Amino acid sequence: MAEGADEAEPVSERAARRAATQARILAAARQEFGERGFEAATVRDIAKRARVDPSLVLQHYGSKAALFTASIHLPAGEPGEAIDHLADVLGVRARALPPEMRALVRSMLTAPEASAAMKAHLDERIVNLAASIGGEDAELRAAIAVSSILGLTVARHFLGLRSISDACDDDLVRVAGDAIAASLAGRLSGKPAQPSPSR
């Protein structure tokens, strides 16, 4: 038993070192992509920040595009948690974007590789959200909700669309949250809203 444990120990140590290297590369990549965007960030600069040889970056992740995909990926969580996660995302996107998120969205709009990576990431979120809400057209309703938050992010933080950029955080979260919740529940009838009473 002791001999087997001794033989297994080097394997365990190698696995731990490998995991630590991967985590260091991933953290460095998030910083580089966040500060410089996908197109300007280089494998060499990521490796320098992670204090590894550039060949190790490619050994672990294959390409800059694959590393970008890994850097934006967050655990999808259980289907039942998807709606709570969506509400959290809405709250974050209504407020000042972290530099990392700003660069990721900017990269998505300008670099095909980043766009493909973000699409795959959002597709995963949509499938998970659809499983959570269920019912007819669940995937379409989930896609509309996710797209609404993405559009809100672009309109508020990149285009500066007046009505959205001027709204306070709480009002934006409340109004957008109600609209997204209605979409998820299938309550959008397409009928025009009733006019406000004249004063």
N, C-alpha and C positions, 0 to 999 in steps of 0.2 A: 504493500500500500504506500509506504513512504517513498519507495523508488518511483512508483507511478506519479506521485505528487510532485517529486523533484523534476521528473521529465516534463510534466505539464506546466510547471512554473514559468519556464522561458517563453512558452507559447502565450501564456497569459500576459506576461510582461510585454511581449511584442504587440499583442492586441491592444493593450492599454496605450502604448506609445503611438500606435497607428491612429487610435481614436483621438488622442490628444493632438496629434499633428493635423488631422482632418478638422477638428474643432478650431484650431488656431488659423488654418487657412480660410475656413468659412467666416470667422470673425473678421479677418483682414479683408476678405472680399466684400463683406457688407460695408465696411468702412470706405474702401476704395470706390465701390459702385455708388455709395451714398454721397461721397464728396465730389466725384468726377463724372458719374454717369457711366453707362455701359460702354459706349464707344471710346471714351478717353481712358478708361481704366485698362491696364495691361496686366498680363500674367506675371511679368517681371516685377512690376510694382507691388502686386498682391503678394508675391513670394518674398519680396524684401520686407514688407510690413509684417509678414508672418514669420520671418527669420528662417526661411527654408530655401532650398534650391528650386528654381522655376520648374525643373523636371518633376519634382515631387507634386507640384500643383496639378500638372497634367496626369501624373500617375494616379492621383487620387480622384480627379474629377473629369479627366478626358479632354476638356476644352473650356474656353472662357464662357461659352454659351451654357454649357452644362453646369458650370460653377455658378453662373448667374441664376439658373433655375433653382439650384440648391439653396442659394442665398435668400431667395424670396419665399421659399416654401416654409409654411408653418403647419404643424400637425392639424389635420382636418377635424379631429375630435369625433365624438359620437354624434349621430344624427340628431338626437334630442337636444344637443347643446348648440345646434347651428343657429337657431333664432337668437339666443342670447349673445352668441358671438357676433352676429350681424348687428345687433344693437350696440355692442361695444365698438365695432368698426365705425359705425355712423357717428358715435360720439367723438372718436379720434379724428375722423376726417373733417368734422365741422370746425375743429380748432386748428391751431397752427400746426402745419405738417412738420414732422421731424425731418431733418435734412436727408436722411436715408430714404424716406418715403417719397419726398419731392423728387429726388434723383431717379428713383425707380419708375415713377410715373412718367417723368420726362424721357427716360430711356425707352419706355414702352411706346411712346409716341414717335420716336425718331429712329430706333434701331430694329430691324426685322427680327433679329435673334431675340432681343428682349421682348418684343411684342409676342412672339411665339411662346416664350417661357411664361409670360404673364397670362396669356390665353389658357395655357394648360393648367396653370394654378387656379384661375377663376372657374374653369370648367369643373375642376374638382370640387370647388366650393359650391357651385350650383347643384351638382349631383347630390352632395351631402345635404344641402338645404331642402332640395326637392323630396328627399327621403324623409326629412323631418316633418314637412307640412302635409305631404300626401294629397290625395284627391285628384280630380280632373285637372289636366294642364299644369301639374305641379312643377315640372321642370321649366316650363315657360314662365310661370309666375315667379319662380326662384331666380331665373335669369333676368327678369325685369327688375327685381329687387336689387340684385347685385349690380346690374348695369346702372341703376339709379344712383347708387352710392358712388360708383366710378364717375359718372357724369357730374355729380355734385362736387366731387373732388376737383375735377378739371375746371368746372365753372367758377368755383370759389377761389381756388389757389393759383390757377394759371391764366384763365381768361379775365378774372375780376368782374364777372357778370354782376352788375350793380345791385340788383335786388337780393342776390344771394350773398355777395361779398359784404354788403352793408348790414345784413341781418346779424343779430347777436347769436352767440353759440346756442343758447338754450332755446330760442325761438326756432332756429334752423333745425335742431334735433327734434323738437316737438312736431313741427309741421311735416318735415320729411319723414319722420318716424311714423306718423299717422298714415301718410300716403303709402309708404312701403308696407306697413301692416295691413292696410286695406287690400293692396295688391296680393300679398301672400295669402290672405283669407279669401280671395276671389270676390271682393265686395265692390270692385270698380265697375259700375254699370254703364259708363259712357254717357250718362245723362249730365247736362250742364248743372253746375251748382246754382242754388237759388241766390238771387241778388241780395246783398245786405240791405236791411231796412234803411230808408232815407232818414236823415236826421232833420 
